[in-house]
Amino acid sequence: MYDGYRIGNTEGIYNPWSILNFLTDRKLVPYWVNTSSNDLIKLILTKSSSVKERIERLMKGEAIEAKVNLETIIVGIENNEDNIWGLLVGTDYLKVTEVVDLAESIYKVKIVNNEIRILFSQIIREWFSNKVIGNDLNSIMKDLVTLNLEEFKEKFKILVMQMFSYMDIGIDTAENFYHAFVLGMLVSLKDTYVVNSNRESGMGRYDIMLEPKDKNTNSFIMEFKVFKQDKEKDIEETIANAKKQIEEKQYETSLRERGFTNITKMVFAFDGKDVKIEEY
């Protein structure tokens, strides 16, 4: 909960503040992260879709490669990813696990411990709670996993309309943007689902797969497609192309091999802020 820090070549160092508070209160809760405002951390974690996608990987315990600029400039920090990772390493939210390219300041980094992981989870939840009016994230996720999909679709559309401007959704990056957005939502299911992204299955790589820890529960395959006016006549054709890709690439293979039978396939098709979701 509180270890994982490193000074020089000494590893396994514990956070003394958190240990002292635990000895006093006898509760395994985050102490250090509540000693000061995390507003700057919240800003940088929710500003960029690419940052959010990488945070999702960190939340799953993975180490990611990042360019770490330790000479962090605070002003405008959210606009420079090198500064973002430098700040998170310099303030001990992340730790370096491997030097990839010292000359280019490329390192592998990961979340230090469960105390910090809880902080990231809280930030993501607060972000959705602050942004979404009348739509609690937990209720949206419940609609999804219980296959109350008409409600899920309506709430998801409201999320998109409320939370994004057209400036957020660039033509060349739209698929990655929505992919990262949905991954951020799915973090709340980590206790009951394994969330996989861009993994191989069958003869291709799916966008997102939700694998329930209870095999009797519903599992999901999600594909994201952006309507391309120069190649498709309408968004319905976009959806048809996505379904064809799911079937031809046999994305459900890995789920079937592990004994999952309740599989719902979902296509998210976007045209700017207009979204259409179909399941089968």
C-alpha positions in Angstrom: 0.0 0.0 0.0 2.7 2.5 1.0 6.0 1.1 -0.3 7.6 1.0 -3.7 9.8 4.1 -3.5 13.5 4.1 -4.4 16.4 6.4 -3.4 19.6 5.7 -5.4 20.1 1.9 -5.5 17.9 1.3 -2.4 14.4 -0.1 -3.3 11.3 -0.9 -1.3 11.3 2.3 0.7 8.0 3.1 2.5 6.3 6.5 2.8 6.9 7.3 6.5 4.0 9.8 6.7 1.5 7.2 5.6 3.0 4.5 7.8 2.8 6.7 10.9 -0.9 7.5 10.1 -1.6 3.9 9.6 -0.1 3.0 12.9 -2.3 5.7 14.5 -5.6 5.0 12.7 -5.1 1.3 11.8 -6.8 1.9 8.4 -5.4 1.1 4.9 -6.5 4.3 3.3 -4.5 7.0 1.3 -2.9 9.5 3.7 -0.1 11.2 1.9 -2.2 12.1 -1.2 -4.7 13.9 1.0 -2.1 16.2 2.6 -2.3 18.8 -0.2 -4.3 19.9 -3.2 -4.1 17.6 -6.3 -5.6 20.2 -8.6 -2.5 20.4 -10.9 -2.4 16.6 -11.2 -6.2 16.6 -12.0 -5.6 19.2 -14.7 -2.9 17.4 -16.5 -4.6 13.9 -16.2 -7.8 15.2 -17.7 -6.5 17.6 -20.3 -5.2 15.2 -22.9 -6.9 12.1 -24.3 -3.5 10.5 -25.0 -2.5 11.1 -21.3 -5.8 9.5 -20.1 -5.2 6.4 -22.3 -1.7 6.0 -20.8 -3.0 6.5 -17.3 -5.5 3.7 -17.9 -2.6 1.4 -18.7 -0.8 2.5 -15.6 -3.9 1.8 -13.6 -3.7 -1.8 -14.8 -0.2 -2.1 -13.3 1.6 -1.7 -16.6 4.9 0.2 -17.1 4.8 2.7 -19.9 7.6 4.4 -21.9 7.7 8.2 -21.4 10.0 11.1 -22.1 10.7 12.5 -18.6 11.7 16.1 -18.5 12.9 16.7 -14.9 13.3 20.4 -15.5 9.6 20.8 -15.4 8.0 24.2 -16.3 4.7 24.5 -14.4 3.2 27.3 -16.6 1.4 25.6 -19.5 2.4 22.2 -18.2 -0.8 20.5 -19.5 0.3 21.4 -23.1 3.6 19.5 -23.0 3.5 15.8 -22.2 7.3 15.7 -21.4 6.6 18.1 -18.6 3.6 16.1 -17.4 5.6 12.9 -16.9 8.5 14.8 -15.4 6.2 16.3 -12.8 4.6 13.0 -12.0 8.0 11.3 -11.5 9.5 14.3 -9.6 6.6 14.4 -7.1 6.6 10.6 -6.6 3.3 9.8 -8.2 5.2 7.6 -10.7 8.6 5.8 -10.4 11.2 4.9 -12.9 11.6 1.1 -13.4 14.0 1.1 -16.4 16.2 3.4 -18.4 15.3 3.1 -22.1 17.4 5.9 -23.7 19.3 8.1 -21.2 20.4 10.5 -23.9 16.8 11.2 -25.0 15.4 11.0 -21.4 13.2 8.0 -22.2 12.3 5.8 -19.3 9.8 3.2 -18.3 7.6 4.4 -15.5 4.7 2.9 -13.4 2.5 3.9 -10.5 4.4 3.6 -7.2 1.9 1.8 -5.1 -1.8 1.3 -4.2 -2.0 4.6 -2.4 -1.3 6.5 -5.6 -3.5 4.1 -7.7 -6.4 5.0 -5.4 -5.7 8.7 -6.1 -5.8 8.3 -9.9 -9.0 6.3 -9.6 -10.5 9.2 -7.4 -9.4 11.8 -10.0 -11.1 9.9 -12.8 -14.3 9.5 -10.9 -14.3 13.2 -9.8 -13.7 14.2 -13.4 -16.8 12.4 -14.6 -18.9 13.5 -11.6 -18.0 17.2 -12.2 -18.6 17.0 -15.9 -21.8 14.9 -16.2 -25.0 16.5 -15.1 -27.7 14.1 -14.1 -25.8 11.0 -15.3 -23.9 9.2 -12.6 -21.0 7.2 -14.0 -21.9 4.1 -11.9 -25.4 4.1 -13.3 -24.1 4.3 -16.9 -21.7 1.4 -16.3 -24.5 -0.6 -14.6 -26.7 0.0 -17.7 -23.8 -1.4 -19.8 -23.0 -4.6 -17.9 -26.7 -5.5 -17.3 -27.4 -5.0 -21.1 -29.8 -2.1 -20.4 -28.2 -0.7 -23.6 -30.9 1.7 -24.7 -30.4 3.7 -21.5 -26.6 3.3 -21.9 -26.8 4.8 -25.4 -28.8 7.8 -24.4 -26.6 8.6 -21.5 -23.5 8.1 -23.5 -24.7 10.6 -26.1 -25.4 13.1 -23.4 -21.9 12.6 -22.1 -20.4 13.4 -25.5 -22.5 16.5 -26.0 -21.8 17.9 -22.5 -18.1 17.1 -22.2 -16.5 17.8 -25.6 -16.2 20.6 -28.0 -15.5 20.1 -31.7 -12.0 21.4 -30.9 -11.4 18.2 -28.8 -12.3 15.9 -31.7 -9.8 16.3 -34.5 -10.4 14.5 -37.7 -7.2 12.6 -37.6 -7.3 11.7 -34.0 -11.0 11.1 -33.4 -10.9 7.3 -33.1 -8.1 7.5 -30.5 -9.9 10.2 -28.7 -13.1 8.3 -28.2 -11.2 5.1 -27.5 -9.3 6.8 -24.7 -12.5 8.4 -23.4 -14.3 5.1 -23.1 -11.3 3.4 -21.5 -11.4 6.2 -18.8 -15.1 5.3 -18.1 -14.3 1.6 -17.9 -11.8 2.1 -15.1 -14.7 2.0 -12.6 -15.3 -1.7 -13.6 -11.9 -2.9 -12.5 -13.2 -4.8 -9.6 -15.5 -7.0 -11.7 -13.9 -6.9 -15.2 -10.6 -7.1 -16.8 -10.3 -4.3 -19.4 -8.1 -5.1 -22.3 -7.2 -2.6 -25.1 -5.6 -3.1 -28.5 -4.8 -6.8 -27.9 -4.6 -9.6 -30.5 -7.5 -12.0 -30.9 -8.4 -14.1 -33.9 -6.7 -12.5 -36.9 -6.6 -8.9 -35.7 -6.5 -6.5 -32.8 -9.7 -5.4 -31.2 -10.2 -1.9 -29.8 -11.6 -2.9 -26.3 -12.5 -6.2 -24.7 -14.4 -6.4 -21.4 -13.7 -9.8 -19.8 -15.8 -10.4 -16.7 -14.2 -12.1 -13.7 -17.4 -14.1 -13.4 -17.7 -16.2 -16.6 -21.5 -16.2 -16.3 -21.5 -12.4 -16.6 -21.8 -10.5 -19.9 -18.6 -9.9 -21.8 -18.1 -7.2 -24.5 -16.1 -6.4 -27.6 -16.1 -2.8 -28.6 -15.0 -1.3 -31.9 -14.7 2.5 -32.6 -15.0 4.0 -36.1 -15.2 7.5 -37.4 -17.4 8.3 -40.5 -15.2 9.1 -43.4 -17.1 11.2 -46.0 -14.7 10.4 -48.8 -15.1 6.7 -48.3 -18.6 6.0 -46.9 -22.0 7.4 -47.9 -23.3 7.6 -44.3 -22.7 6.6 -40.7 -24.8 3.4 -41.3 -22.1 2.2 -43.8 -19.5 3.0 -41.1 -21.3 0.7 -38.7 -21.6 -2.0 -41.3 -17.8 -1.8 -42.0 -17.0 -2.1 -38.3 -19.3 -5.1 -37.9 -17.7 -6.8 -40.9 -14.2 -6.1 -39.4 -15.2 -7.7 -36.1 -16.5 -10.9 -37.8 -13.8 -11.2 -40.5 -11.0 -10.7 -37.9 -12.8 -13.1 -35.4 -12.2 -10.8 -32.4 -14.3 -13.1 -30.2 -11.9 -16.0 -30.5 -9.9 -15.3 -27.3 -13.2 -15.0 -25.3 -14.6 -18.3 -26.7 -11.3 -20.1 -26.1 -11.5 -19.2 -22.4 -15.1 -20.3 -22.1 -17.0 -17.1 -22.3 -20.4 -17.4 -24.1 -22.4 -14.3 -23.2 -20.6 -12.0 -25.7 -22.1 -8.6 -26.8 -20.4 -6.9 -29.7 -20.7 -3.1 -29.9 -19.9 -0.6 -32.6 -19.4 3.1 -31.7 -19.6 5.2 -34.9 -18.8 8.9 -34.7 -19.3 11.9 -37.0 -17.9 14.8 -34.9 -20.0 14.9 -31.7 -22.8 12.8 -33.4 -22.5 9.2 -32.1 -24.4 6.1 -33.0 -24.0 2.8 -31.1 -25.2 -0.6 -32.3 -24.9 -3.9 -30.6 -25.4 -7.5 -31.7 
